[in-house]
């Protein structure tokens, strides 16, 4: 099994299951890599504690069909060749994307009034499953200190800063409080294009990728969930 190279492939740990030959050319493509190569349908659930404070967020990641099938074929996980993974075939894949290196922060932020709220490092209470031809997982990110939503709206932001992975929010919900709402905030495409143009202006074909660094435009192209309480 090919292990992920975080310096070159800034994406969820599912990269560990993909052939390096398949992902390395994309990671080295310079400006051509300024668009996503992994697509993840994302669910966002705001979890409130008994005191009515935001205490955690449960994230669901459903990987795109191409990424899923490439990973399954490379690892030989579909032993009976029926194009689906049984519970037994899924067993070696439990936690397949939950072994995070020190430089992978989970592609997720909680923000209020422009301030990033500290999260407990790493995923908790994770699950792994096969659903309708896709690998999927869930995990919980806990806040270091629960947040009182009465102080203003809270933004839950799943995104990859380097935009190798596109997180499309397909579901949002609230648990623990019936009086709070979770609303999808669509990405601002104009802002994304401006961010891309600004990064392209910095591109120097005479420099290596290590010298230039990545185009950190993922946040500009990504949506969010706004949690609002009375």
N, C-alpha and C positions, 0 to 999 in steps of 0.2 A: 504494500500500500504506500503510495506516495504521500509524504507528510507535507503540510503547508509551509510555504516560504513567506512569512509575514512581511518581510521587507519588500517583496515584489508583488504580493497578492493580498491587497487589503480587503478581504471579504470574510464572511462568516466561516467557521471552521469546516464547513462542508467541503472547502477546497482540499482538505486532507484526503478526500475520497476520489478526487479527479486526477487523471494523468497529468503530470507536470508538462508534458509535451503539448497538451491541449490548452493550458492556461498561460504558459510562459510567454508565447508570442503576443498574446493580448496584453499582458502586463507590461511588455516592453515596447508597445506600439506608439509611445509618446502621445501627441495630440489625438491620434486615432483612437486611443483608449479613453478619451474623455466622454465616454458614454458607457452605460452599464452593460455587463456581460453575464451577470447573475440577476435573476428576477425572482423576488420573494413577495408573495401575497402575505400581508401582515394584518393580524388582529391585535387590537390594543384594548385591554380591560383595566380600568382604574379601580383599585381596591382600597376601600376605606375601612378604618379600624372602628372599634366600638365607641371611640370618642368623636367620630365624624371627621377624622383627618385622613388625608391621602397617605397611605402607608406603603403601598406597593403597586406595581403594574405587571400584569401578566401579558406576555407577548406570544403570539402565535406566528410561526414562520412556515409557510407552505412554498416549497421550492418549485421552480418552473420544470416543465416536463423534460426539456433537453438536459438540464443539469441533473435531474433525478436519474434519467436513463443512462447518462454517461457514467455517473457514480456507480450505479447498480451493475452495469456491464463490466466496468473496470475491476470491480471487486468480486465479481462472480457471485453476488448475493442471491440472485434468482436461480436457485439450484434446479428447480423443475422446469425452468424455461417458459413459464406461462405468462410472463409479462407483468406479474404482480408479486408482491411479497406477502407470504403468510406470516402468522405470528412467530412461527419458529424461524423463518428466514429473516425476520426483523430483529431477532435476538442479538446478533453480533453488532447491530447498528444502534443499540440503545445508547443514547448520549453521543451520537455521531457528531453533533455540532456543539457540544457543551464543554469540550476541552479547550478553554480559551488560554492563549498565551498572554504574557504580561502586557504586550503591546496591543491587544485587542480589547477594547473597552465595551463591546457589546452593541455598537452602532445604535445607541439610544441615549436620549437626554430628557430630563425633566426641567422645564424652564418656567419661571414666573417673573414677570416684569423685567425681562432681559437677563435675569440672574439664573445661572445653571445650578440646580439643586443637587447636592452630593448624593450618590447612590452607593449602597454596599457593593463592593467589588464582586463580580462574577454572578453567574446564574444560579438560581435556587429552584427547587421543586420542579425539575424539568421532566418532560415526557417526550417520547419519540414514537412515531407511528407511520403507517402507510395509509394514504387516503386517496382514492380515485386516481391512481396512477402517479401520485406525487409523494415524495418524502416530506414529512412535516414534523415539527417539534413545537413544544411550548416551554416557557420558562418564566420565572418570576424575578423581577428586579425590585429590591426593597430600598426605600429611602433611608438614609442614615438617621434622619429625624422626620417623623410624620409631619405633614404640611397642612396647616389650617387653610381650607379653601376660601374662607370668608375674607381673606386678605386680597383676593383677586383671582382672575382666571389663571388656570395652569395649562401649559402646553406640554404634551407628550410627543416626543419627536424621534421616530425611528428613521435613521439615515446613516449612510456610509459617507464619511467626509470626502473620500477619494472617488466616490461615485462608480466604483467597480460593481457594486450591488445596488439595484433599485428596489427599495421597499415600498410597495404600493399598498396603502391602507385599504383593506376591504371590509373591515368590521371594527366597530368601536362600541364600548359598553361601560357601564358603571355597576359595581357591586358594593353593597354595604350602606348605600344611601339612595333612597328613592327620590329625593328632591334635587339631585344633581344630574346634569346632562353632559353627554360627550358628543361633540360636534366635529365633523371632519373639516379641516382647513386645507383647501386645495393648494397644490404648489403654484407659485407665481412664476409662470414660464418666462415672462419678460425679465424678471430678476435673475433667473437661471441663465438666460442667454447673455445678459450683461456680465455675469460672473465668469462665464465661459470665455467671452471676448477679452475680458481683462487678463485671464490666465494665458490665453493664446498670444497676447501681446508680449508676454514674458518669455515665450518659447525661443530657445536658441538651439538650432540643430547641431551646433558644434559641441554641445555639452551632453554628458551622459545623463541617464535617468536619475542616478544617484545624486548628481550635481544639481539637477533642476528640481527634484522632488515631484510630488504628485500635484495634479490640478485639484485643489481642495474645493470642489464645487458642489459636492453632494447635498449639502444643506439647502443650497439655493434652488435645487430641483425637486426637493422633497416636500411632502405634505406633513400635517401634524394633526393631533387630536386636541381640541380645546375642551377642558373640563371646567364647568361653571356651576357654582352652587349659590343658593340665596344667601 
